[in-house]
Structures are given as structure tokens and as C-alpha cells.
Amino acid sequence: MRDYVTELMRRNEMRVVEREVDPRHELAAVIKLSQAESEQPILFRRVKGSKFPVATNLYGSRRRLCEMIGAADGHFPRRWLELKAAMKPSASEFLRPVPAPNGIRDGKISDLPQITYWERDAGPYFTAAIFLAKEPDTGVANLSFHRSMVVSDEELRIRLGTTHDLTRYQKKAEERGQALPAALLIGTAPDVFLAAAASLPYETDELSAAAQIRGRRVEMRPCKTIDLMVPAETEFVIEGEILPNLRRPEGPFGEFFGYYVPQGDNHVFRVTHVSYREDAIFHGLLCGSPEDIVLLQEATAARVYEHLVRQVPGVKRVAIHSPMLCTVISIDQQYEGHARHVALAAVGSHLDYNKSVIVVDDDVDVYDMNDVWWAFLTRGRADTRVTVISDVPGFYRDPERDHWGRLLIDATKPRGREVEFERRRIPGEDRIRLEDYFGGKR
Ligand SMILES: Cc1cc2nc3c(=O)[nH]c(=O)nc-3n(C[C@H](O)[C@H](O)[C@H](O)COP(=O)(O)O)c2cc1C
């Protein structure tokens, strides 16, 4: 991450905040307002109560994510599938054990920036922490995000989603009455961050996947108090274990749907050691902001795309819209009913999301909801183009069944009348640069 921050500084892309900011709300408010006008990453040099600078919004840009994986045409899902197809399952050849590098310092949780994001959050949270843990039987490594509430130097409280691999590891260990050792990585390489966001098959070693995205071996150093190796270049490593048969109150926390998840009894992480690099840079992300959502959107789009191209022809692009519950798919229409086939297939691709699926023709910008909605409003009847599927569970954390049901919308051109629906355009428009006409005054 440090190299990436340096690279963004060199390219003059980083917004740097020199004045001291309060980690309680002020820092989050600056992130939110900055993201509303720009997708630039931000570096807060001075954060009250901690000696560490905070980097944020590193991943809050589709353009940057595509750049990271070499998707030159902006088609993240297709490039992701290419990388995945080339991945070898074996871990060892991509990981290189090294001794703990010089300059790693021992510390404690309260040394780290204690950032409180939303008004009713129960306290400071680590939001960009990646959990690294091993499958209790096979030793396969998994990387995943689980925001962590700071309780004390010895304790964090974490929420494990029902479908996550870490949840299955923890359950296995708990059934044996054992704690699950895990390390939290904060400020790690972009490819580790990408691999953590992806839901790769249970058997896939995600550290090895991260190394293969990067195309070079990841140096792994030992932890001090648990039997785990962690990427040596990680800025902060929190070692510990998820305790069995113990749940304590966690939350509320302002989440990506735009509301607070209420307080609930959740898992307890016992901290056994904290270390950081000299001059470490902390990574914090505003939950529900582009940095949280854009990567999750692209990782989910890749999963939907992979499922679709195996089943139906003519699929071009997949975009997921905020807050993850709307999927838009563009196709090259090939037969009557093609769009409905595509929408139905999408529903089965990820049972947590796809609450609404809109299928458009390839001349529509799937990333622009105005364009997508324009296509629906102008290309077909509202009464026959909308299908509602009732009584199907949706997002996994939904006790009141607010996310049951599915909405499928066919917003493609009526079959056989494509010529009538050719979009108007002005020749040469794409070559016009307004600065050449209005100068700097616009
Ligand atoms: C930036 C980012 C932050 C995330 N934060 C959380 C979180 O706090 N809690 C959670 O349960 N899932 C979170 N997720 C959802 C991810 O789906 C999850 O961490 C992970 O990818 C699951 O991986 P797995 O399928 O290997 O279990 C986050 C995802 C991203 C991209």
C-alpha cells in the first residue's frame, strides 16, 4: 500500500490534508465531502491522538481498480475472469517465507488512529482491516473484510456474515471448542486487498491468488504470538484469535445500505499482539462510500458475469449499482426473450444481491443509471417488460424480509424494430474538447 500511496503522490492524484483532523467524525466528514466532488484518494497527515497518517479512498475509483488488474478497456469482470482462469491452486510456489524485517515495532491497539465514522457508531472501528485465517483442516488461507469495533487494547468485536468463509472456519473451530487464530492486516498491498474482496471458491488459497494477480511472489513473515505468516510489507498487523462460544454486544454501526445496523451479540477477537512498520500509514475507509462499494460492486459484477457467460450468449457488460441491490447487464440481443433469460440467470448468480436486474442493449452505458432508466422508459411497455418474482429471500441479513422478492426489467429494444431505436448522435462530437472553444472559462 505504501508503494501505491507513493505512486499516487508522484502522479499528483493524492489530496493531502496537512492540518490536524479529529478522528471522531471530522475525518469521516472530510472523506464524504471530498468523495462527493472527486474520486481522488486522500492522505491525512496529522490525526489527533495518533502519530500515524491515514490514507483513504485508494480503491474508490473504477478507473484505478481497472488499472490495478490491467483491464485497459475498463471491463473489470472480463479481465478478472482471465486472471482467475490462469491462477494455479497451489500456494507454496507464490509465497516466500522471510524473517521479520527490521523496523517492525511492537505496539498496542490504542496507538492506532481511533476513527469514529458515523454519528451513532458505538465507537471507533477498523473498517479496512483484512482478516487472514487458515481453514482449520486444510490450512488454506482466506482473506476477508470484517469491520472491527475497538473495545480495548485486548479486545475487538467483529461481525461475521453468514455466507463468509471465515464464518465457516470459525464454526469448525468452535465446534471443537477451539479459538480460531487470525491476523488483521491494515495497509497491505492492493492485490491482497483485491483478493480479499473477491469471493473465491472455498478451496482457493487467497494469498496465493493475491500473488498471482501481482505476478510475483509475496514475502511472508511470521507472526509473534500465533502460528500464521503474514505479508511482510503490511503496515499494521493485529494478531489474535476469535474466541469460541462467546458473543458480546457490537454496534450500532453506519453501514453500506445507508442505515445503522443495530447492536447485536457478535464475535469477540482477543488481541495477542500488535506490530507496525516504522512510519506506518494507516488505512481507514468510510463504510458505504465509493471506497467500500466500488470494489465490492466490481467483485460482484465479476461473479455475475462469470455465471452469465456460461449460460447465455451475447452478454457484454455487468454493472452493480449502489447499494449493491441493482444489477444492470448489457447484451447483444439475439432472440426473442433473450433479455429475460439473462435476467433469470443473473438472479441465480448471487442470492444475496440481484434484488433488481435490468437488461439493456449494448448501446446503453451500464454504469450510468440515467441512461439505463432512459432505455427502459423509451424502449418498451411498462406493463409487459417488468416481472416480479415473489416470496424469494434476498440479502442474508434481513430479519424483517425487506429484501424478499426480485424485480426483473427488460429495457432492450423491441425485437425486429431495432432501426427505429437507433440512438441519435452528432458526428465528430467525441473529438470536441470544450477548452478549445471556451478556454479556461467554463
Ligand atoms: C472494502 C470492503 C469492505 C468490506 N467490509 C465488510 C465488513 O465490514 N463486514 C462484512 O461482513 N463484509 C464486508 N465486506 C464484504 C466482503 O464480501 C467480504 O469481506 C469478503 O469478500 C468475503 O470473502 P469470502 O467469500 O472469502 O468469505 C467488505 C468488502 C469490501 C470490498
Ligand as a Chemical Component Dictionary entry (heavy atoms), coordinates in Angstrom:
data_LIG
# 
_chem_comp.id                   LIG 
_chem_comp.type                 NON-POLYMER 
_chem_comp.pdbx_formal_charge   0 
_chem_comp.three_letter_code    LIG 
# 
loop_
_chem_comp_atom.comp_id 
_chem_comp_atom.atom_id 
_chem_comp_atom.alt_atom_id 
_chem_comp_atom.type_symbol 
_chem_comp_atom.charge 
_chem_comp_atom.model_Cartn_x 
_chem_comp_atom.model_Cartn_y 
_chem_comp_atom.model_Cartn_z 
_chem_comp_atom.pdbx_ordinal 
LIG C1  C1  C 0 -13.836 -2.647  1.158  1  
LIG C2  C2  C 0 -14.739 -3.731  1.661  2  
LIG C3  C3  C 0 -15.160 -3.736  2.981  3  
LIG C4  C4  C 0 -15.971 -4.763  3.462  4  
LIG N1  N1  N 0 -16.353 -4.764  4.750  5  
LIG C5  C5  C 0 -17.077 -5.799  5.227  6  
LIG C6  C6  C 0 -17.414 -5.864  6.600  7  
LIG O1  O1  O 0 -17.095 -4.975  7.363  8  
LIG N2  N2  N 0 -18.134 -6.926  7.050  9  
LIG C7  C7  C 0 -18.513 -7.934  6.221  10 
LIG O2  O2  O 0 -19.121 -8.894  6.689  11 
LIG N3  N3  N 0 -18.225 -7.889  4.901  12 
LIG C8  C8  C 0 -17.520 -6.863  4.388  13 
LIG N4  N4  N 0 -17.196 -6.817  3.073  14 
LIG C9  C9  C 0 -17.762 -7.849  2.223  15 
LIG C10 C10 C 0 -16.877 -8.872  1.599  16 
LIG O3  O3  O 0 -17.757 -9.559  0.808  17 
LIG C11 C11 C 0 -16.149 -9.868  2.470  18 
LIG O4  O4  O 0 -15.237 -9.242  3.255  19 
LIG C12 C12 C 0 -15.307 -10.906 1.748  20 
LIG O5  O5  O 0 -15.090 -10.609 0.441  21 
LIG C13 C13 C 0 -15.889 -12.263 1.876  22 
LIG O6  O6  O 0 -14.967 -13.170 1.373  23 
LIG P1  P1  P 0 -15.176 -14.726 1.432  24 
LIG O7  O7  O 0 -16.196 -15.043 0.387  25 
LIG O8  O8  O 0 -13.814 -15.246 1.133  26 
LIG O9  O9  O 0 -15.646 -15.060 2.778  27 
LIG C14 C14 C 0 -16.402 -5.793  2.587  28 
LIG C15 C15 C 0 -15.968 -5.759  1.270  29 
LIG C16 C16 C 0 -15.163 -4.753  0.794  30 
LIG C17 C17 C 0 -14.711 -4.774  -0.640 31 
# 
loop_
_chem_comp_bond.comp_id 
_chem_comp_bond.atom_id_1 
_chem_comp_bond.atom_id_2 
_chem_comp_bond.value_order 
_chem_comp_bond.pdbx_ordinal 
LIG C1  C2  SING 1  
LIG C2  C3  SING 2  
LIG C2  C16 DOUB 3  
LIG C3  C4  DOUB 4  
LIG C4  N1  SING 5  
LIG C4  C14 SING 6  
LIG N1  C5  DOUB 7  
LIG C5  C6  SING 8  
LIG C5  C8  SING 9  
LIG C6  O1  DOUB 10 
LIG C6  N2  SING 11 
LIG N2  C7  SING 12 
LIG C7  O2  DOUB 13 
LIG C7  N3  SING 14 
LIG N3  C8  DOUB 15 
LIG C8  N4  SING 16 
LIG N4  C9  SING 17 
LIG N4  C14 SING 18 
LIG C9  C10 SING 19 
LIG C10 O3  SING 20 
LIG C10 C11 SING 21 
LIG C11 O4  SING 22 
LIG C11 C12 SING 23 
LIG C12 O5  SING 24 
LIG C12 C13 SING 25 
LIG C13 O6  SING 26 
LIG O6  P1  SING 27 
LIG P1  O7  DOUB 28 
LIG P1  O8  SING 29 
LIG P1  O9  SING 30 
LIG C14 C15 DOUB 31 
LIG C15 C16 SING 32 
LIG C16 C17 SING 33 
# 
